[in-house]
């Protein structure tokens, strides 16, 4: 994954040329272990390189933006924190981000929840009851109601009852 951080001074001007002043650490939340950048293993202690610098993306066209790449494909599922610190002269900036890794990929939790619901709606059980004027969508278990829509009275030709239960 690509980690990006934009750094600005007190006057909101982008800070350029500060790549070597940035210390980036990655922490696994489940056990508090930090990433050793030398072998990319999470450890409780004994790191050869517990922090990494970030590279400036483009001082002319994207001033103040820094990046680093990290491969999360072998990480355990769970939460990880990115802790960044920039100390350049009198300027000090700190940043933190927490993300969820599932199946070796960083997951957008808001989007993940929506996609899970969409999967449940699209492929799960649903019932259209014209008499009651409702459409009921069920979770994957086919029992728990995900969403019940009140459709009102039928205004045209509509079968009295339609349902879908996946095989």
N, C-alpha and C positions, 0 to 999 in steps of 0.2 A: 504494500500500500504506500501511497505517497503522503507524507505528512507535510503540511504547509503551515507557515506562521508568518503573519505580517507584523512588523514592529514599527511603532511610531513614537516620536519624542513628545514632550509635554505640549508642544505647539501643534501637534498632529501632523508633523512632517515625517515622511518615511525615513527610517534609519538605514543607510546603506553602508556596505563595507564592514559589517559586524559579524560575518560568518564565524570567525574564530572566537568571538565573544559569547557564542551561544552554547549552552550545555543542555543537551536533551537526554532525558532518562525515560525508560519504559518500565512500568511496574505492573505485575500481574496481581489483581486484587484478591484472588482467592487465598493466596499464601503470602503476599507482600514481597515476593521475590522480584529482583531487578534484573533487567536484561544485561548480559555481558556482551558488549558489541564486538568483542574479539572472536567469540565462537557462537554468538547468537543464542545462547542458552540462558534461561532464567535461573538465578542462583540467590541463596540467602546471604552469601558473603563470598569473598575471594575473587572478586571481579578483576580482570586485567584492564578493562575499559568499561566503567559503569555509565559513562556519558559519552555522547557523540556530538560533534558540531553539525551545523546545517550549512548547506551551500546556498549562496545567493542565487535566486532564479535569474534575474536580469536587472542589474542596477539602473539601466537606462529606461527600459520599457515597463518593468514591474518593480519599481524601487521599493525597498523595505520588505520584499517577500523572500522567504527562505524555505528550503525544502530538504528532505531526506527521504530515502526509500528504505522500507523494511518489509521483509517477507513474513507474513503472518500465517502462511499455509500450514505450518506444522505446529502452531500454537494450540493449546487445549481450548475447548469452548469455555467462555467466561468473559468477565470484564477486565479491561486493561486501562491503565492510566498513562497518559503522555504528560510528562512534567518538563517544562522548558523554562530556562532562565537565560536572560541576556544581560550582561553587565559590561557596558562599554563606556569607560570614563565615569562620569557622574550619572549616566543613564542606567537605570535598572528596570527590567521588565520581567514579569513572571507570567506564565500561562499554564493552564492545565486543561486536559480534555479526557473524557472517559468514553470508551467505546466497547461494544459487545462483539466478540469474535465467535462465530458459529461455523463449523465445517471448514475452518481454515480461511474464512473471509470476514472482514469487518462488516457488520450489519447495521443498517439504519433502523433503529428500533421502532420509530414511528411508522416507517414504510414497511418494516417486517410485520408489524401487527396488522396493517391494512392488507398486505398481501395474504396473510394467513386467513383473514376474514374473507377476502375475495376468493381464495381457494375453496374455503368452506361453502360459500354461496354458489360458486360456479359448479362445483362437483359434488356437493353434499345433497341431502334430501331437501325438497321444497314441496309446498302444498299451496295451490291456488284454489280458494274456496269462494266461488262466485256468490253463493247464497249469503255468506257472511261478509263478502266484500273484502277479503283479506288475502294476502300473500305471506306465507310463513316460510322463512329460511332457517334451516337447522344446521348445527355444527356437524363436524365429521362423524360424531357418534350417532347421528340420526335422531337424537332425543332432545338434546339441549337446544333451545330456541336461540338463534343468532339474532334474528330481526323479524318483527312482524309488521307488515305494512297494511294500513287501513286504506283500501282502494275505493271505498264508497260504493254506491249502487252501480251495477253494470249498466252501461249505456248503449250497448250494442250486442251483437251475437257473441255469447261467451259460454263455453261449456259450463255445466253446473259444478263440476268438480274435476280438477286435474292435479295429479301428484307425480313426483319423480323420486324414486329411491334408487340410488346407484347400485349396480350389481356387486 
